[in-house]
Amino acid sequence: MRGFPALALLLLLPTVPTASAVQAFGVRLARDGLVVEVPYTMGTHRERVTGVDGALRLDPDALRLEGGRLVVPLADFQSDDPKRGCHLREALGLDYARSRFPREHVCDAQNRLAPSGPDALAFPEVILELSGGAPTGPVSGDGVTQVELNGTLTLHGRTRALRLRLGVERVASPVSGLRVRGRVPVRLSDYGVVVKSARVLFVSIAVKDEVEVVVDALLEPLLSR
């Protein structure tokens, strides 16, 4: 092969994937945000999450996740009922070993928690750490690909392993990104969360143990922002 051009030789070598395919993506929520469906005795409450901080590292062509960390402040949980919203922050954010809750509600008349002391927020964030993920089958070019993700969820100060199965599809507007949709069940008892029952007339209204997070979000390359 004397005299064979080096460039031609390189073209014959197999292509080796590089880390440059991995990009950082941020999360942009739809107008209604993430929806948390909370079943209770008489139906289902739907609370909204309006903000997610953090980033994911993924290969958008292979739809392979390398890792990431997403944080939802409890302040970004929004409810159409201020009292119910404060009760949600009680359940998720207070340290029961110090607070009067769950023996009694501690929200004030303006549906706020104390700014300091034993009845102040001890766990102000919900944290999702993702260690990796990949498609469960062939990657669709113009349809939905099912992707399985592994990680941990930290809620109410407790961390538990979590596996998510979500649908991913490519979108071109407003920027080239990925739309992620699916439903994620979360068992409150796994995180030691207590939602105090309410009483209306002679009926005790209680929240069921398993809630579902309805995911509908856009992943957008951070460099395009």
C-alpha positions in Angstrom: 0.0 0.0 0.0 3.0 2.3 -0.5 2.0 5.7 -1.6 -1.7 5.1 -0.8 -3.1 8.5 0.4 -3.5 8.7 4.1 -6.9 10.4 3.8 -8.2 7.6 1.6 -7.0 5.1 4.2 -8.9 6.9 7.0 -12.1 6.8 4.9 -11.9 3.0 4.9 -11.7 2.8 8.7 -15.0 2.2 10.6 -16.6 5.3 12.1 -16.1 5.5 15.8 -18.8 7.4 17.8 -17.4 10.3 19.8 -18.6 12.1 22.9 -19.4 15.1 20.7 -22.7 13.5 19.9 -23.8 14.1 23.5 -25.4 17.5 24.1 -26.8 19.4 27.0 -30.6 19.9 27.0 -32.8 22.0 29.1 -36.5 21.4 29.9 -39.3 23.7 28.8 -42.7 23.0 30.1 -45.9 23.4 28.2 -48.2 26.3 29.3 -50.0 24.1 31.8 -46.7 22.7 33.1 -46.4 19.2 34.5 -49.7 17.8 36.0 -49.7 15.9 39.2 -52.9 13.8 39.5 -53.7 13.2 43.2 -56.6 10.7 43.7 -58.7 11.2 46.8 -62.0 9.9 48.2 -64.2 11.9 46.0 -62.2 12.2 42.8 -58.9 13.5 41.6 -57.1 16.8 42.3 -54.8 18.1 39.5 -51.9 20.2 40.7 -49.4 21.8 38.3 -45.7 22.1 38.3 -44.7 25.3 36.5 -40.9 25.2 36.6 -38.1 22.7 36.3 -34.4 23.6 36.8 -31.4 21.6 35.6 -30.2 19.9 32.4 -29.8 16.5 30.7 -26.9 15.1 28.7 -28.1 13.0 25.8 -27.4 11.9 22.3 -30.4 13.3 20.3 -29.9 10.9 17.4 -29.6 7.7 19.3 -32.0 9.0 22.0 -29.5 7.7 24.6 -29.3 9.5 27.9 -25.9 9.9 29.6 -27.2 11.5 32.8 -28.7 14.6 34.2 -30.3 16.3 37.2 -33.6 18.1 37.4 -34.9 20.1 40.3 -38.5 21.2 41.1 -38.8 23.7 43.8 -42.0 23.3 45.9 -42.6 26.9 45.2 -43.3 26.0 41.6 -46.2 23.7 42.6 -49.3 25.6 41.7 -52.9 24.8 42.8 -56.2 26.3 41.9 -57.1 26.1 45.6 -54.6 28.1 47.8 -55.5 26.1 50.9 -55.0 22.8 49.2 -51.7 24.0 47.7 -50.5 24.9 51.2 -51.5 21.5 52.5 -49.5 19.9 49.7 -46.4 21.9 50.7 -47.0 20.8 54.3 -47.0 17.1 53.3 -44.0 17.3 51.0 -41.9 19.9 52.6 -42.1 19.7 56.4 -39.9 17.6 58.8 -42.5 15.7 60.7 -40.1 15.0 63.5 -40.0 18.8 64.3 -43.2 20.2 63.0 -46.7 20.0 64.5 -47.8 18.6 61.2 -49.3 16.0 60.6 -50.9 16.1 64.0 -52.4 19.4 62.9 -52.3 21.7 59.9 -49.8 24.5 60.2 -50.7 26.8 57.3 -51.7 30.3 58.4 -54.8 32.2 57.4 -53.1 33.4 54.2 -52.2 29.7 53.3 -48.5 30.2 54.0 -46.0 28.2 56.1 -43.8 29.8 58.7 -40.6 31.4 57.3 -38.5 29.8 60.0 -38.7 27.4 62.9 -40.1 23.9 63.2 -43.0 24.6 60.8 -40.9 26.0 58.0 -40.0 24.1 54.9 -37.2 21.5 55.6 -37.3 19.9 52.1 -37.9 22.7 49.6 -37.1 20.7 46.5 -38.0 17.5 44.6 -34.9 16.2 42.8 -34.7 13.7 39.9 -31.2 12.3 39.3 -31.0 10.3 36.0 -28.0 7.9 35.6 -28.8 6.8 32.0 -31.4 5.6 29.6 -31.9 4.1 26.1 -34.7 3.2 23.6 -36.5 -0.1 24.3 -36.6 -0.8 20.5 -35.7 0.8 17.2 -35.5 4.6 17.1 -38.3 6.1 15.0 -37.4 8.9 12.6 -40.7 10.7 12.6 -42.8 8.9 15.3 -42.7 8.1 19.0 -39.8 6.1 20.4 -40.3 4.4 23.8 -37.3 5.2 26.1 -36.5 3.7 29.5 -34.7 5.8 32.0 -33.0 4.9 35.3 -32.3 7.1 38.3 -33.4 8.2 41.7 -36.1 10.5 43.0 -35.6 12.5 46.2 -38.8 13.6 47.8 -39.5 14.7 51.4 -35.8 14.1 52.2 -35.9 10.4 51.1 -34.2 9.0 48.0 -35.5 6.0 46.1 -34.6 4.3 42.9 -36.9 5.2 40.0 -37.4 3.7 36.5 -39.3 5.8 33.9 -40.8 4.7 30.6 -41.6 7.7 28.4 -42.4 8.4 24.7 -40.0 10.6 22.8 -40.5 12.3 19.4 -38.6 14.9 17.4 -39.9 18.4 17.0 -38.7 21.3 14.8 -40.5 24.2 16.4 -39.6 26.6 17.9 -36.1 24.9 17.8 -35.0 21.4 16.9 -35.6 19.4 20.0 -37.4 16.5 21.6 -40.9 16.2 23.0 -41.2 13.8 26.0 -44.6 12.5 27.2 -45.8 9.8 29.6 -47.1 9.0 33.0 -44.9 8.4 36.1 -46.5 6.8 39.2 -45.2 7.8 42.6 -46.1 6.0 45.8 -46.2 8.6 48.6 -45.6 6.0 51.4 -42.2 5.1 49.8 -41.1 8.6 50.7 -42.8 8.8 54.1 -45.2 11.4 52.9 -48.4 11.9 55.0 -51.3 13.9 53.6 -53.6 14.8 56.4 -57.3 13.8 55.9 -59.9 16.5 55.7 -63.4 16.2 57.1 -66.5 17.6 55.3 -69.7 17.2 57.4 -69.7 13.5 58.2 -67.3 12.4 55.5 -63.6 11.9 55.9 -61.8 12.9 52.7 -58.4 11.2 52.3 -55.7 11.2 49.5 -54.8 7.8 48.1 -51.2 6.5 48.3 -50.2 6.6 44.6 -50.2 9.8 42.6 -49.2 10.1 38.9 -47.1 12.8 37.3 -48.3 13.5 33.7 -45.2 14.5 31.7 -45.5 16.7 28.6 -42.3 18.7 28.1 -39.9 19.9 25.4 -36.1 19.2 25.6 -34.2 21.9 23.9 -30.4 22.2 23.3 -29.1 24.7 25.7 -26.8 26.4 23.1 -29.9 27.4 21.1 -31.4 29.4 23.9 
